[in-house]
Amino acid sequence: MNATLIAVALSLVSAGAYAAAAVAQSRLAGRTEPSTGVLRLLGRGAWWSSVGLNAGGALLHVAALKYGPLTLVQPLGALTLVAAVPLGARAAGRRVGRVEWYGTVLTLLGLGALLLTAGGSAPHETLTLPQALGVGAATMAVVAGLSRPGARPLRHAAASGITSGVASALTQTLTVAVTDHSVGPLFSWRLLTVALLVSAFAMGGLLLSQTAYRGGLGAPLAVVTLANPVAAAAIGLALLGERLEGGPVSLVLALLGTAAAVRGVVLLSRAQARGGTDPGEVAAAPGPVVDPLPSRVVIGSPRRADSTPLGAEPLAVPAGGRPYP
């Protein structure tokens, strides 16, 4: 089988696992008091189930990075949001709304356009030790600024996406080094440092996303989904020698695909922020009808019926009219 097809297939299954983990984390956040610290979640089974799903998605993601470059594998991570739409709707006991389907289609079309321009060759370049340390230091500085105490959930979501994307880029260095011995010795200070950075950023991204999901699933997951491939692709293009295939036509196609994917993600986040219900469905939803113009106005101070003395009942009059007996 072609290496690109293997990378795409592994990325699809990985996105499904990540989507299930995101839904589990969101439900856990909804059942947790906002004042509860993230570390206190370590004693809950729901937390460890989401950790297991994230670990499974990460292993599949690592395998995909063996067969495809970052510019190919990372955009497919946006399918996590697409898969989370039906999973989140099922968990909430509702149907997927029209806007959600529209956003899903736009996201898929945009990803398809991006995949046509992505490099299809298996990766061979790795980060040097100074490059890995530089990437780690820059990432920690950015994350510290985004996730400072009191920051909004979307800032935590952006920090989570960046750390996860950087972890993927560093993971590719480990994957290539382990499977291709021509890049250097298997055991070295460089690979040990990269492995420690991957572990730290992967766990940091998981904890940051758990904090972000306290603001709901839709918008935070959309920000995580967009920030992740941007961070990883930036490292791949700047440091790992990856390039987009094709000339100006491919560049235009990539820009159009990016615009479509961003629009689809925005629609999905908006729909999930209001519970997946379309505006028209909200207007037509059944409920009590309140008459804006009451037919009678009660004169007198309100009192309980069982405590009103006989003959002292308040008079009821038509709105704007005279009292009647």
N, C-alpha and C positions, 0 to 999 in steps of 0.2 A: 504493500500500500504506500502511496505517496506520503512523504514526511509532512507536507502541509495538511493533508486530510487527517492524518493522525493527530496533529496539533489542534486542529479545529474540533475534532470529535472529543478529545480529552478536555478541551476548554468548555465545550457545551455541558458535559457532565459536571465539571468543576463549578460552572455557573449555577447549575441546579442545586448542588450542595451548599454553595454560599447563600443562595436565595432562601433555602430552608433554614439555614442558620440565622439569617437576618430576621425572618419572621419569628423564630423562637426567641431571639434577643428582644425584639420589639414587644412581644407578649409578656416577657419577663419584666421589661421596663415598665409596662403598663400596670403590672401587679405590685410594683415596688414603690415605696414612698420616695419622693424626690430627695429627702434628706439622708437616705440610706447610702452609705459609701459603696463604691464599686467593689472594693475588696471583700465586703461582707457577703457578696453574691457567691463567693467560693464554696460556701456550705450548702448551696441549693442544687438539686439534681437538674433543674431546667438549665442552669448555667452550664453544667458540664455536658449536657446534650448538645447545646449550641457550640461548645468548644470542640466536641467530637465531629460535628458537621463541618465546622471551619477547618479542622485538621484534615478531614477527608478531601475537602475542596482544595486545600493547599497542596496536598500530595499529588492530586491530579493536575494542578496547575504547574507544579515542578516538572512533572512528566511532559506536559505540553511544551514547556520552555526548552526541553531537550530537542524537540523536533521543529520548533518554530521560533522566530525572533520576537522580541518584545513588541515591535510595531504590528505584529500579527496577533499575538496571543492576548495582549492587554486590552485592545478594543473589544474583544469577545467577552471580556468581563462585564461589559454593560448589559449582557444578557441576564445577569443576576437580577437586575431590576425588572426585566421583562418576565422572568420566571416568578419573581416575588409577587407580581400582580394577581395571578390566579390563586397562588398559595395564600397570600394575605386575605383575599376575598373569601376563600373557603374557611380560613380560620375565624373570620369575622361573621360567618354565616350569611353572606350576601352574594349577589351576582356581580360579575365584572361589568362596569359601566361602559357606555359608548365612548366617552372621552378616553378611557383607559385603553380600549382596543385601538383607537386612533393613534394614541401615543405609542403603543406597542408596534404598530405597523411602521410608523415613521422611524422609530429606533432601529428596527430590523433593516429597513431600506438604507438608512444612513450607515449602518455597520457594513452592509453589503458593499456599498460604494468605497468605504475605507479599506476593506479587505482586498479589493481589486488593485489598490495602489500599494499595499504593504509588501515588503520583501518576503519572498517565499523560501529563501535558503535557510538551512539550519545554522544556528549561531556558532561562531568559532572564537570570537574575541572575548576577552575577560578583563575585568578591572584590575589595575595594579594596586598595591597596598596604599600608596599615597592617594590614588583616586578614590579607593573605598573609604579611607579615613576622611577625605575631603567631603565626599557625599554624605557620610554619616554626620559630620559636624554641621554641615549646612542644613540637613534635615532636622536635626535636633533644635537648631536655632529657629527655624520656621515653625516647627510644632510648638515650641515653648511660647512663641508669640501668639499663635492661634488658640491654644488651649489654656491660656492663663485663667486663674480663678474668676468666676463670674461671666465667662464667655458664653455666648449663645450656642444652642445645640448645633447650628449649621457650621459654626467655626470648629467645633469638635469633629464634625463630620468631615470637613475639609482636611483637618489634621490627620484623621484616620485614613482617608484616601491616599494622602501623600505618603504616610509611613508604610502603608500596604504596597503602594507602587514601588517605593524604594526597596522594600524587602524583596519584591519580585525581581527587580533588576539585580540585586545582590545575589539572589538565589540562582539566577542564570549563570553567574560566575562560578558558583559552587558546582552546578550541574555540568557545565562544560569541563571544568577542571577534573571532576571525578571520572567522567566518561572519555575524556580526550587527554591522555597522559603526555601529549606533546607540548602542552602549555606549561608544564612544570611539574615538580614533585607533588605527590598526592597530599602529603602532610607537610605543612609549612606555616609560618607565622601569618602569611597573607590569608590562607584559607581559614585558619583558626579565627582570625580577626573578623573576616567576612561572615563566618558562621555565627559568631557572637552578635554581630550587628543584625543579621537576619532574625535571630531569636528575639532580640530586644525590640526591633521594629514590628515584628509580627504580633507579639503580645501587646505592645503599645497600641497598635492599630485596633486590636480586638477590644481593649478596654476603652479606648476613645469612642469607638462605634457604639458600645453599650451606653456610654454617657449621652451620645448624640441621639439615640433612639428614644430617650425620654421625651423628646419633642415630637414623637410620632415616627412612622416608618417611611412614608413617601419622600418628603423633601430631604431628610438626612441621607437616606439610601441613594437618592439621586445625586447628591453632592459627592458622596463616597465613590459612586460609580464613575463620575466624570473626573474627579481628581486623581484616581488611581492610574488610569492609562496615560494621563497627561504627564504625571511624574515619571512613570516608567519609560514612556516613549522619549521624554527629554533626555534621560540618561542614555538610552539606546542610541539616539541620533547624535548626541554630543560626545560620548565616550566610547561606545562600542562599535562604531563604524557602520551602523545600520542606516539604510537609505530607503526612501520611497521610490518604487519603480515607476518608469514612464517619464514623459516630458511634461510640457505645460498642460496638456489635456488631462493627464492624471492628477496634476496639482489642482486643477479646477474641479475635477471629480471628487477629490479628497475634501476640498472646501465645502462643496455642496453636501457631501455625505456627513461632514461634521455638523453643518447647519441643521440638516434633517434630524440627526441623532440628538443634538442638543434640544431641538424643538420637541421631539418625542419625549425626552426625559423630563422636560418642563411640564408637558401635559400630564405625564404620569404622576409627577410629584404633586401637581395641583389637584388632580382627581383623588389621589390617595389622602391628601391633606383634608379633604372634605368627606372622607369615608367612602370614596368611589361612587357617590351618587351624582348623577347628572343634574344640572340646574333645572331642566324641565321636569325631571322626576320629583325634585323637591317641591316645585310649584304645584304639581298635581297630586302630591301625597295627601292621603285622607287624614282628617283631623277635625277637631272641634271648630265650628264656624262661629265667629264672634261678630255680632251686629255692631258696626261702628256708630249707629244712631239708635240709642235705646228708645223704646216706645214710651217708657215711663221713667220719671225722675222721682226719687224718694226724698221727701222733705223731712228733716229732723235728723237727729244723731242716730247712728245705727245702734241697735240693741238686739240682744238675743231674743228669739221668739218666746222661749220658755220663761223669760224674766220680764216681759212687757206687761204692765198692768192692763186690765180690761178697760177699754174705752180710751186708752192712751196710744193706740197704734199710730204710726206716722201716716200722713196722707200721701197718696200716690197720684201724680198728675201727669198728663201727657207732656212730652218735651215741648216747652214753649207755650203750653196752654194753661187753662185755669184748673184749679182743683175740682175734682168731682167726688161726690159722697161715696 
